[in-house]
Amino acid sequence: MLRVSSLFLLPVIFAVGLAQAAEPNIPVYGNWQGEFTSPEWQNRTIRAQIVGESWDSYRAVLYVGAKEGEEQRVEVKGKTQKNVTHFEGQVDLGADLGGVFTVSGHVTKGDFKGALKGEGGYGIFELKRVELKSPTLGMKPPEGAIVLLNDSSELSREQKRDIFHTNFHISPRWDVMEDGSIQMVGSSVITKQEFGDAQIHIEFRTPYMPNERGQARGNSGVYVQGRYEIQVLDSFADKPADNLCGGIYQIATPLVEACLPPLEWQTYDITFYTPRFDADGKKIKNAEITIVHNGKTIHDTLSLPRATPGGVSTREALTGPFLLQDHGDYPRFRNFWVKPLN
């Protein structure tokens, strides 16, 4: 049974049922939260992020810390046999938390139970799988916004299809899915309209591809103005990088980790200001962007010195379209709206 939790330190709206498409009957990958049950470890915290590395192998990233203190990030490997996933490995929590421990645990039916054993003590933990949600998931467009993708349950699929076709240059292979989202199908899509300074909201979901690694796990990108790529990728539990989810390709690494697992909807809330030019067309100020990923600020008033590769042009301009990048994978997008600021 799921329970409501928070996305790190941020409130969530509510918990929902686990996604079941193209995944094990009892999902092992995802966010796990709970506590140490050993009395002498009550002053410590523990949570986990489990990543699929094949259909029966996993990597558990454990975050252990003192309450109100900094967490230590450690990893152990696991494998599923007869519907039980066993994890075991040695980790170093650092001198302040007792040094080296052996981690042993198992996941079954939504429970992750185990222990850390070492010279620094013996801590028993119990975690539950939780589905966390961005606080801006499902955000309604404000007055003056232009809706590019609309997944409202109040609209028919045909109405959603009309909105998509009206706003994007698309190939015949593209269509709106039953849930109102669109899925990458062999080509990028570009908006017909161009935009300048803007407030932007878009939701995306990466596929579950446990046999793939790195850039092959649900790769795509949101190109603001068709020139500045914000990476879309299954980077759940990975340390931030410019070529992973939320990164500005070849320019900036996210300030914090904010990714959710594959098959769970995520949000980008973006404030963008175009570069400025003088009367002769010379750039006098860089483009500027702030990005909030699942409620966490990952780029704060970031100056963009140049366009990123792979977009409509590397030449900067006052206006440009939005491009959703095809990279041979199958991420989905929905609830995409833009409010011009000037």
N, C-alpha and C positions, 0 to 999 in steps of 0.2 A: 504493500500500500504506500502511495506517495504521501509526502507531507510537505507543507509549505515551508520554504526556506528563503534565503536571500542570496542575491548575486554578489558574492563577496561581502561588501559592507553596504550594499544598496538594497532597498526594499523591492519586493516583487509584487506583481499584481495577484497572481494565483497560480496554483499548480494544476497540471492537466495530465491526462493519461499518456503513457509512454508511446512513442511512435513505433509502429510495427512493420513498416515497409522495408523489405530487403535487409532484415536484421534477425538475430537469433530470437527464438520465442521468448526467452527471458533475457532482456538486454543486460549485458555486463558493462559495456562501455558507458561513460557518462559521469555525472557528478554524484558524489557520495558524501553525506554529512552525518555527523553523530557526535560521539564523545568517548572518552576513556571511562570505563566503569570501575577500574581499580581505585580504591579510596585514596591511595597515595599519589595518584596521577590526576586527581580532580582539578589541579591547578594548571593543567595542560590542555591544549586543544588539538584536534585532529580532523582533517577532511581529506578526501581523495578525488583524483580525476583519473578515470580508467580509459585507456585508449586501445582500440582494437588494432592488432598487428597481423592478424589473419583471422579466419573465421573461428579459430579456437585458441588463439594466443593473444595475450594482452600485456600492456605495460601500465602499472599503477603508479601514479605520481602522488606521493603522500606529502601533506603539508602539516608539520608538527611544530607546535610552539608553546611558549608560556602564555597564559591568558594576558591580553593587552600587550603582548610582546611580538617580536618578529618571528615569522614562520620559517622553518627550515624545509627546503624542498629536496626530497629524496625519491628514488625510484626502485621498484622491484618488478620482476617478470612473473607472469602467470599463464596457466594453460588449463583448458577445460577438458575434463574427462567425466563421462557419465553425468552430465548436467551440473557438475560442480567445478568451479574454477578455483584452482589452488595457486596461491601466491607465496613466494618465499625468496628471501635474499638478505644480504647484509647491508646496512646503511650506517652512515655517520651523521649524527644529529649535532655534532659540535660539543665542545667541552661544557657549555652552559646547560645543555639538556642531557648530559650523561654519556656522551661519546658514541661508541659503536654499539649497535643493536642488531640482533637477528629478527627479521620480520617474518611471521608466519600467519597466514590467514586464508579464508576461503569465501567465495561468493556463491550464494544459492538463493533463488526465489526472492530477490530484492534485498537480501541481507549480506553485509560484508562484515564478518567477524574474524578477529585475530588478536595477535599480541606482539609486543616488542619486548625482547628479552636480552639483557646485557648486564654488564657490571654496574651500569647506572640505574638498574631496577627492572621491574617487570610490569608492563602496562597492557591491560586488556582493553580492546576497543570494540565498539559496535557501531556500524554505519548503515544508513539507508540510502537507496538510490533516490535522488530527487531530480525533478525537472525544473530548472530555473528559467525565469522569463524576464526579458528586458522590460523596464518600467515604461518604455515608449512603444511597446508592441501594440499594433492596432491603432496608433495615434491618428486621429481624424485631421484632415487638412484644414488649416486655418482659412479665414476669409481672404480671398485674393489668390489662393493657391491654384495651380494648374495640376489636375490629376492625370498622371500618365499611365498608371496601372491601378485599377480599382477592383478589389476582391470582396466588396461588400456583399453580405448575404442578401441584401435587399434587391440586388440586381440579378438578372438572369445571366446564364453563361453567354448568350448571344449579345447582351448589352455589354458585358465585360470584353468580349471579343471586338466589338465595335470601337470601344475606347482604345484598346491596344492598337488596332489597325489605323485609327485616326491619328495617333500620336507617333507611330514609329514607321521607319522604312524597314520592311521585313521581307523574308523570303516565304514562298508558299508552304514550306515545311513547318513554319511556326504556327502555334495555336495556343489558346488559353486552356489551361488544365481545368478539371472539374472543380477544384477548390478556388479557382480564380487567379492562380499564379501562372507565370510563364516559365518554361524550362528551356535551357540552352539546347538548340537542335542544329548543330553544324554550321552556324554563322552568327556573327555578332549582330546586334540590333542597335539602331541609332535613331534618336528622336528627330522628327521633322522640324521642330521648333528649336531655335537657338536661345540661350539664356546668358545673362551676365551675372551680377551679384545676386545671390539667392540663398534661401533657407531650403534645405532638402531633407526629405525623409524617404528611406527605402528599406525594405525588409528582404532578407535572403535566407536560403537554407541550403547547406551543402549536403551532398549524398554521403552515404556510408560506404566507404571503399577501403576496407581493412587490409586488403592485399597490396595496396599501393603505398607509395612513400612520397613525402615532400610535395613537389609541385604537381604531382599526379592525383592528388586527393581533392577533387572537386574544384579545380582551378577556374577562376573567372576574375573579373574586375569591373569596378564602376569607374568610368572615366568622366570626371566632372569637366564640363566644357569640351569634352572629347579629347582632352589633352593631359589631364592629371589623373593617374590611375590610383585608386584605392583598392588594394588587393582583396579578393574574395577567395578563400581557401579553407579547407578543414585543417586548422592549426590548433585544434583543441589540445590543451595541456602543454603546448610548445612554448618555449621562451620567445618573446616578440622579436621580429626581424623585419627589415624593410621589404623582403620578398614573401612574407607570410601574411596571414589575414590581418587587415587593418594597416598594413604598411603602405607607405607611399613609395612606389617602386623606385629603387636606386637613390632615394632622397632622404627618407625619414623612417625610423623605427618607432612603433607605438610606445608611448610612455609607460603603459601598464598592460598586463595580460587581461583580455576581456572576452575571449572566445567561448562560445557554447559548443556542445557536441554536435556532430553531424545529425541530420534529420530533425533538428530543433531550430525554430525560426529565430533569426537575429536581426538587429537593427543598426543602421547607420543614420545618425542625425548630424547633418553637415551645415556649417555656415561658410559660405565661400564669397570672396571678393576678388574680382578680376584684376589683372595687372593694369597699371595706369600708364598712359603714354602722353607725351607732349604734342604740340601742334605739328611737329615734324615726324611723328610716329615713333620716336625713340622712347623706349621703356624707361619710366622714371620711378616705378614702384613695382615690386614683385606681387604676384597673386598671393592671397592669404587664405588659409583654411583652418577651421576648427572642426574636429570630428569626435563625436560621442558614440562609442560602440557599446551597445547593450547597457547604456546608462553610465558608462565610464569614459571620461575624457582621455582619448589616446593621442590626440594632437591638439595643442592649444595655441591658437593664433600663429600657426606655422607659416613662415615665409617660403614660397615655392620659387626657387631661382630659375626654373626652366620647366618645360613640359617633359613628361615621361614618354618612353618609347611605346609604340604599338597603337597609338590613338589616331585620330583623323589628321593630325598635323603636329609637327614639333614647333611650328611658328605660333607664338602666342598672339592672342587677340582679345578684344573686348567682349565678344560673345562667342558661343559655341554650343553644340548639341551635347546631349548625354549619350554615352555609348556603354552598352552592357556587353562585355567581351566573351566571345566563344573561345574556349581553349581545349575543346574535345571532351569535356566532362559534362555533368548534368546538374548543375546547381539550379535553384529556382529563385524567382523574384516576385514580389507582390507589393501592394500598398505603397506605390511610388508617386510622390507629389513634390512639386517645386513651387515655392513662393518667391517671386521676384522681389528684391529689396529696394531697387531703384527704378 
